């Protein structure tokens, strides 16, 4: 992946201001507040897979906020997917808090207000996915605006590991191949999100059946 921004060579006093500009330039318009702006570290690496932009991001403890006055500028209409490698981040959107970690990714909408609360240093792979193209992969009303993605097993793990593999091989892939892989990555992500609730429901149903069977057995005794 190509390095597009780093604080490493900057004067420490200028790092956080440069980071604020980089966030808005490479993603969407937001407000950024760091816990220790005088001791800020961060970088952004980037690769393009057709319509999907992938970033490898390292940042220090901070809060990122996107509000209506940012959204009104209509800079991008997209979703973000994050798969953490280190640290933790809370995604606050649509009245819910998504707690993410290396075992739990998240998807959220850049077209709605949100807050990202990063504790300590944090590293993640980010996917920027165009809303129209990604939404077309779901039945009407099925596309979640914000949701977690369990990455320790099943389709969530496949999606996260596919993403990591593409990040590691991006520089060796031709543009045509990257474009096709971007489409396939969106397909896998859509499948993971679409099937997530069904998997959960199946597990819940199995658990309920086991409880009922235990109760019936106790009553029989």
C-alpha positions in Angstrom: 0.0 0.0 0.0 1.2 3.5 -0.7 2.1 5.9 2.1 0.0 9.0 1.7 0.6 10.7 5.1 2.8 10.3 8.1 3.7 12.4 11.1 7.1 10.8 11.5 9.1 13.5 9.7 7.1 16.4 11.0 8.0 18.8 13.8 6.1 17.4 16.9 4.4 20.8 17.3 2.9 20.6 13.8 1.9 16.9 13.8 -1.7 17.1 15.1 -2.7 20.1 12.8 -1.3 18.2 9.8 -3.2 15.1 10.9 -6.5 17.0 11.1 -6.0 18.2 7.5 -5.1 14.7 6.4 -8.2 13.1 7.8 -10.4 15.6 6.0 -8.5 15.3 2.8 -8.4 11.6 2.6 -11.8 10.7 4.1 -14.7 13.1 4.8 -15.0 16.4 6.6 -14.9 15.9 10.4 -13.8 17.5 13.7 -10.8 15.8 15.4 -9.8 16.2 19.0 -6.8 14.4 20.3 -6.1 13.6 24.0 -2.4 14.5 23.6 -2.1 16.7 20.6 1.5 17.7 21.5 2.6 14.1 21.3 0.6 13.0 18.3 1.6 10.0 16.0 -0.2 8.7 12.9 0.0 7.5 9.3 -2.3 6.6 6.4 -1.4 4.0 3.7 -3.8 3.6 0.8 -4.7 1.3 -2.1 -7.6 1.3 -4.6 -9.6 -1.8 -5.6 -11.9 -0.4 -8.2 -14.7 1.5 -6.4 -13.3 0.4 -3.0 -10.6 2.5 -1.3 -8.6 0.6 1.4 -6.6 2.4 4.0 -4.1 1.1 6.7 -4.4 3.7 9.5 -2.5 4.2 12.7 -3.6 7.0 15.0 -3.3 8.2 18.6 -6.0 8.6 21.2 -8.7 10.9 19.9 -12.4 11.6 19.1 -13.6 12.1 15.6 -17.0 13.8 15.0 -19.1 14.2 11.9 -22.1 16.4 12.1 -24.8 17.9 9.9 -22.7 20.9 8.9 -20.1 18.4 7.6 -22.6 16.2 5.8 -24.2 19.3 4.1 -21.0 19.7 2.1 -21.8 16.4 0.3 -18.2 15.4 0.1 -18.8 11.6 -0.1 -21.8 9.3 0.0 -20.3 6.1 1.3 -20.0 3.5 4.0 -16.9 2.8 6.1 -15.9 -0.6 7.3 -13.2 -1.0 9.9 -11.2 -4.1 10.8 -9.0 -3.4 13.8 -5.5 -4.9 14.1 -4.7 -3.2 17.5 -6.5 -1.0 20.0 -10.2 -0.4 20.4 -12.7 2.1 19.1 -16.4 2.9 19.8 -18.5 3.9 16.9 -21.5 6.0 17.9 -24.3 6.3 15.3 -28.1 6.2 15.0 -28.5 6.0 18.8 -26.3 3.0 19.3 -22.7 2.4 20.3 -20.7 -0.2 18.4 -17.7 -1.4 20.5 -15.0 -2.6 18.1 -11.8 -4.5 18.7 -9.5 -6.9 16.8 -12.3 -9.5 17.0 -15.2 -7.2 16.1 -15.3 -4.9 13.1 -18.0 -2.4 12.2 -19.7 -0.7 9.3 -21.1 2.8 9.5 -22.5 5.5 7.2 -20.6 8.6 6.2 -24.0 10.2 5.2 -25.2 10.2 8.8 -23.7 11.9 11.9 -21.3 9.8 13.9 -18.6 9.8 16.6 -15.5 7.7 16.7 -13.9 7.4 20.2 -10.4 5.9 20.0 -8.8 4.7 23.3 -5.0 4.7 23.3 -3.1 4.0 20.0 -5.1 2.3 17.3 -4.4 0.6 14.0 -7.1 -0.5 11.6 -7.8 -1.4 8.0 -10.6 0.9 6.6 -12.7 0.3 3.6 -14.5 3.2 1.9 -17.4 1.8 -0.1 -19.8 3.8 -2.3 -23.3 3.7 -0.9 -25.2 3.2 -4.1 -23.1 0.3 -5.3 -23.0 -1.5 -2.0 -26.7 -1.0 -1.2 -27.6 -2.6 -4.5 -26.3 -5.9 -3.0 -29.2 -6.0 -0.4 -32.9 -6.4 -0.7 -34.8 -3.2 -0.1 -34.6 -2.1 3.5 -32.0 -4.7 4.4 -28.9 -2.6 4.3 -27.8 -1.8 7.9 -26.7 1.8 8.5 -24.4 0.8 11.3 -23.6 -2.7 12.6 -20.8 -4.8 14.0 -19.1 -7.7 12.2 -17.8 -10.6 14.3 -14.4 -11.4 12.7 -13.4 -14.5 14.8 -15.4 -17.0 12.8 -17.6 -17.6 9.7 -18.3 -15.0 7.1 -17.0 -12.2 9.2 -13.6 -13.9 9.5 -13.5 -14.5 5.8 -14.3 -10.9 5.0 -11.6 -9.6 7.5 -8.9 -12.0 6.3 -9.7 -11.3 2.6 -9.3 -7.6 3.4 -6.0 -8.2 5.1 -4.7 -10.4 2.3 -5.6 -7.7 -0.3 -3.8 -5.1 1.8 -0.6 -7.2 1.8 -0.7 -7.9 -1.9 -2.0 -4.6 -3.2 1.3 -3.4 -4.7 1.7 -6.6 -6.7 -1.7 -6.6 -8.3 -2.6 -5.0 -11.7 -5.4 -2.4 -11.8 -7.8 -4.7 -13.6 -7.3 -7.4 -11.0 -7.7 -4.9 -8.1 -11.0 -3.7 -9.7 -12.4 -7.2 -9.9 -11.3 -8.0 -6.3 -13.0 -4.9 -5.1 -16.3 -6.2 -6.4 -15.7 -9.5 -4.8 -14.8 -7.9 -1.5 -18.1 -6.0 -1.5 -19.9 -9.3 -2.3 -18.3 -11.0 0.7 -19.0 -8.1 3.0 -22.6 -7.9 1.9 -23.0 -11.7 2.5 -21.4 -11.4 6.0 -23.8 -8.6 6.9 -26.8 -10.2 5.3 -26.3 -13.6 7.0 -25.1 -12.2 10.4 -28.6 -11.9 11.9 -29.6 -15.3 10.5 -26.5 -16.9 12.1 -27.3 -15.2 15.4 -31.0 -16.2 15.2 -30.0 -19.8 14.5 -27.7 -19.8 17.6 -30.3 -18.2 19.7 -32.9 -20.7 18.6 -30.6 -23.6 19.3 -29.9 -22.2 22.8 -33.6 -21.7 23.5 -34.3 -25.3 22.3 -31.6 -26.6 24.6 -33.1 -24.7 27.6 -36.6 -26.0 26.8 -35.3 -29.5 26.5 -33.5 -29.3 29.9 -36.7 -27.9 31.5 -38.8 -30.6 30.0 -36.4 -33.2 31.3 -36.4 -31.8 34.8 -40.2 -31.8 34.9 -40.3 -35.3 33.6 -38.0 -36.4 36.5 
